[in-house]
Amino acid sequence: PELPTGATELTLSQNGYDWIEEAVPFGVFTQPIITVLYPSGGTGNEPVRMNLAGLGLAYEPQDADLFCRWFLADRNETVQAVRLRNSSTIECGAPNNTLGQHFLTGSIKVEVSILGTAQPEIMFTSHPAGSANTYNFGCRNQDVLYAGLLDFFPQCTANKCCPPGYPSTNGGLNCTQCGTNQYSYTGATFCYDCPDNSEAPPGSPDPGACICKEGYVGESGGLIATPNDRCVTCGANTYAYTTTERTTMPLSQTAWTSYTFATSAACRACPAKSNSAGGVTSVTAWDCQCDPGYICSVGSQTCDQWRASLNLTWSELTCANSNHTELP
């Protein structure tokens, strides 16, 4: 029978009258919908991130059950996917865009399964035409123009694909650098805008280069992973925590670029016996205030005595009474 979507309970009977008293939780979930791919085109053989909607209730798929199926003209490829930082974003590798000596062009579609591959005809999604589940083979690795050359030859692409951060303009004759707070992928024809309350340098190659401003974190497990992600504030009694790292990403098989990316971000809970207002005022752990009757201390010293000379984190601090004895 067709069951309504939602949470319920399941029990069994051998005769239709006598039912097992202990029921088990059971839920019917809608198939996920791919709302965006990034990148939505390129050289193939690269990781592609996808925002999924419609997972239903609080269902959290296991990585072992996450798969992508790519539909090429000559074959289908099923690859394992991973969930990014416990978010609704998954990542899986796009197939290679060559078949023997032939170069594959055009668009291919991808479907996802959050329930494994035992019955692919019902476990994989089936998006209607025009959905956001298509990837375009636009470039071969060896045809990607090195971004550094564009500083010397900005008006000529030499029949090469434009690199990330430099979309193709003027009918493919130019590669134009994305502006501040913008980014693009290999072979793109336009720049994406970073979400509000984030910043990225000109020519950024990935949404991960959009770093949320102080007091904000990204929606994909704290980071910006796709064009759909936003920078959001943290709630009360938490603070926004972000770390960044200068790292590299491939432009092709032979060229790399270096940019600053956010490597981790989250809304961290304030320490025990402390609180914060949340929002943009909760920028660091120091914005968590000890509750009335408690003071911030490190051993026998107050935090103010230590803060000027030492780089402390909240893991080293406690909110204690005036005698520096932690209260229950």
C-alpha positions in Angstrom: 0.0 0.0 0.0 1.0 3.6 -0.5 2.0 5.1 2.9 1.8 8.8 3.8 5.1 10.6 4.2 6.2 11.0 7.8 7.1 9.1 11.0 4.9 6.3 12.3 5.4 2.9 14.0 5.5 -0.6 12.6 4.2 -3.8 14.2 3.4 -7.3 12.9 0.6 -9.9 12.9 0.4 -13.4 11.6 -3.4 -13.4 11.3 -4.4 -9.8 11.0 -5.9 -9.7 14.5 -3.2 -10.4 17.0 -0.5 -7.8 16.8 2.9 -7.7 18.5 2.7 -5.3 21.4 6.0 -3.6 20.9 6.1 -1.5 17.8 9.3 -0.1 16.2 9.7 3.4 14.7 9.2 3.5 11.0 9.3 6.4 8.6 8.4 7.1 5.0 10.7 9.7 3.4 10.5 11.7 0.2 13.3 11.2 -2.3 15.9 14.0 -2.2 16.0 16.7 -4.9 19.3 18.1 -6.2 18.9 21.8 -6.0 22.4 22.8 -7.3 25.7 21.3 -8.5 29.1 22.9 -8.1 30.9 22.9 -10.4 28.1 22.4 -12.9 30.7 21.9 -15.6 34.4 21.4 -16.3 36.9 18.8 -17.2 35.3 15.8 -15.6 37.3 13.5 -13.2 36.7 16.1 -10.4 34.7 16.3 -7.2 31.2 17.8 -7.6 29.2 19.0 -4.6 25.4 18.8 -4.6 22.8 20.4 -2.3 20.0 18.0 -1.5 16.5 19.0 -0.4 13.6 16.8 0.7 15.5 14.3 2.8 12.5 14.2 5.0 12.1 14.5 8.8 15.4 14.0 10.7 16.7 11.2 8.5 20.4 11.3 8.3 21.8 9.0 5.6 25.0 7.0 6.3 28.0 7.6 4.0 27.9 3.9 3.1 24.4 4.3 1.6 25.2 7.5 -0.4 25.8 7.0 -4.1 25.8 9.1 -7.3 24.9 7.6 -10.7 26.2 9.4 -13.8 24.4 8.8 -17.1 26.8 9.0 -20.0 26.0 8.3 -23.7 27.9 5.0 -23.7 27.7 3.9 -20.1 26.5 4.6 -16.6 28.9 5.1 -13.7 27.9 4.6 -10.1 30.3 6.1 -7.5 30.4 6.4 -3.7 29.4 9.8 -2.3 30.2 11.4 1.0 28.2 13.8 3.2 30.0 17.1 3.9 30.2 17.9 7.6 26.8 16.5 8.6 25.0 18.8 6.2 22.6 18.5 3.3 25.5 18.7 0.9 27.1 15.6 -0.6 30.2 15.2 -2.8 31.0 12.6 -5.5 33.4 12.4 -8.4 32.3 13.3 -11.9 33.4 10.7 -14.5 36.3 11.2 -16.9 35.3 13.0 -20.1 37.1 10.7 -22.5 36.3 7.4 -24.1 39.5 5.9 -25.6 40.8 8.6 -27.9 37.4 10.3 -28.1 36.6 13.5 -26.2 33.0 13.5 -24.7 31.2 16.8 -24.9 27.7 18.0 -23.9 25.7 17.6 -20.7 25.2 14.5 -18.6 22.8 14.0 -15.8 23.4 12.6 -12.3 21.0 10.9 -9.9 21.6 10.1 -6.2 20.6 7.4 -3.8 20.6 7.8 0.0 19.6 4.1 0.5 22.4 2.2 -1.3 22.3 0.4 -4.7 20.4 -2.8 -4.0 17.4 -1.8 -6.1 18.7 1.0 -8.3 15.5 1.4 -10.3 13.7 2.6 -7.2 16.5 3.8 -4.9 18.0 6.4 -7.2 16.2 9.7 -7.8 14.6 10.5 -11.1 14.6 14.2 -11.8 12.4 15.7 -14.6 14.0 17.4 -17.6 15.4 20.9 -16.8 16.3 20.1 -13.3 19.6 21.2 -11.6 21.2 17.7 -12.0 23.2 18.2 -15.1 26.9 18.6 -15.5 28.5 19.9 -18.7 31.7 18.6 -20.2 33.3 21.8 -21.4 37.0 21.3 -21.3 39.8 18.8 -21.4 42.5 19.0 -18.8 45.2 19.9 -21.3 43.0 22.6 -22.8 42.7 24.7 -19.6 44.5 28.0 -19.9 47.0 28.8 -17.1 45.6 31.8 -15.1 49.0 33.5 -14.9 49.2 33.9 -18.6 46.1 36.0 -18.6 48.0 38.9 -17.0 50.1 39.1 -20.1 47.6 38.0 -22.8 44.2 39.1 -21.5 42.6 39.3 -24.9 43.5 35.9 -26.3 42.5 32.5 -25.0 44.5 30.6 -27.7 41.5 28.2 -28.1 41.9 27.2 -24.5 39.3 26.8 -21.7 39.2 29.6 -19.1 40.5 28.6 -15.7 38.5 28.9 -12.4 38.0 32.5 -11.4 38.2 33.7 -15.0 35.0 33.0 -16.9 34.8 33.1 -20.7 33.5 36.4 -22.2 33.0 38.0 -25.6 32.0 34.8 -27.3 34.9 32.8 -25.8 37.6 35.2 -27.0 38.5 36.6 -23.5 38.9 35.2 -20.0 37.8 37.9 -17.6 38.7 37.8 -13.9 35.8 37.6 -11.5 35.5 40.6 -9.2 35.8 40.9 -5.5 33.4 38.5 -3.7 32.9 36.4 -6.8 34.1 33.0 -8.1 33.7 30.6 -11.0 34.7 27.1 -12.2 36.7 25.8 -15.1 35.2 26.8 -18.4 32.4 28.9 -16.9 30.8 31.7 -18.7 29.8 33.8 -15.7 30.8 34.5 -12.1 28.8 33.4 -9.0 28.4 36.0 -6.2 29.5 35.1 -2.7 26.6 35.0 -0.2 25.8 38.1 1.8 28.1 38.7 4.8 31.1 36.9 3.2 34.2 38.0 1.4 36.5 36.6 -1.3 39.4 38.1 -3.3 39.1 38.7 -7.1 39.6 35.6 -9.3 38.4 33.2 -6.6 38.2 29.6 -7.9 35.6 28.1 -5.6 32.8 29.0 -3.2 35.0 27.8 -0.4 37.0 31.0 -0.9 34.0 33.0 0.3 34.7 33.3 4.0 31.9 34.4 6.3 32.5 37.6 8.2 33.0 37.6 11.9 29.9 36.5 13.7 28.7 34.3 10.8 29.1 30.7 9.7 28.2 28.9 6.5 25.3 26.5 6.1 27.3 23.5 4.8 28.6 22.4 8.2 29.8 25.9 8.9 31.4 26.5 5.5 30.3 27.7 2.0 30.4 24.7 -0.3 27.8 25.5 -3.1 26.1 28.6 -4.6 23.0 27.9 -2.4 24.8 28.2 0.9 24.3 31.3 3.1 26.2 32.8 6.0 24.1 32.7 9.1 24.5 34.0 12.7 24.8 31.8 15.7 22.1 31.4 18.4 22.1 32.5 22.0 24.8 31.0 24.3 27.0 30.1 21.3 29.7 31.9 19.3 31.0 31.7 15.7 34.3 30.0 15.3 36.2 29.8 12.0 39.7 28.7 11.0 41.2 29.4 7.6 44.2 28.0 5.8 46.2 28.9 2.7 45.8 25.9 0.5 46.0 24.8 -3.2 43.4 23.5 -5.6 44.0 22.0 -9.1 43.2 24.1 -12.2 44.1 21.1 -14.4 46.4 18.1 -14.3 49.4 20.3 -14.6 48.4 23.6 -13.0 47.4 24.6 -9.4 46.3 27.8 -7.7 46.6 28.9 -4.1 43.9 30.6 -2.1 42.7 31.1 1.5 39.8 28.8 2.3 37.8 28.3 5.5 38.8 24.9 6.8 36.4 24.6 9.7 33.6 26.7 11.1 30.8 26.1 13.6 28.6 27.6 16.3 30.4 26.5 19.4 28.6 26.4 22.8 29.8 28.9 25.5 31.5 27.3 28.5 29.5 26.2 31.5 28.1 29.0 33.6 28.4 31.5 30.8 26.1 32.9 28.1 26.1 35.0 25.0 23.5 37.1 23.1 24.2 35.3 19.8 24.0 37.0 16.5 26.8 39.2 15.1 27.8 40.2 18.6 29.1 36.7 19.3 32.3 36.8 17.3 34.7 34.8 19.6 34.6 32.9 22.8 35.5 36.1 24.7 32.0 37.3 23.9 30.6 34.7 26.2 30.0 36.3 29.6 30.1 34.4 32.9 26.8 34.2 34.7 26.1 36.5 37.7 28.1 35.2 40.7 30.8 33.8 38.5 34.1 35.2 37.1 36.3 34.0 34.3 39.4 32.5 35.7 42.5 30.4 34.8 43.8 28.6 37.9 44.2 31.3 40.5 44.2 34.2 38.1 41.4 36.1 36.5 41.1 36.0 32.7 41.8 39.7 32.4 45.1 39.2 34.1 46.0 36.4 31.6 44.4 37.7 28.4 46.9 40.5 27.7 49.9 38.2 27.7 48.6 34.8 26.7 46.6 33.5 23.7 44.1 31.4 25.6 41.1 29.5 24.3 37.9 28.8 26.2 39.0 25.2 26.7 41.5 26.5 29.3 39.0 28.8 31.1 36.3 28.3 33.7 33.6 30.4 35.2 34.3 30.2 38.9 33.3 32.1 42.1 35.4 34.9 43.5 37.5 32.4 45.5 38.5 30.8 42.2 36.7 27.6 43.1 34.5 26.3 40.3 30.8 26.3 41.4 28.5 23.3 40.8 
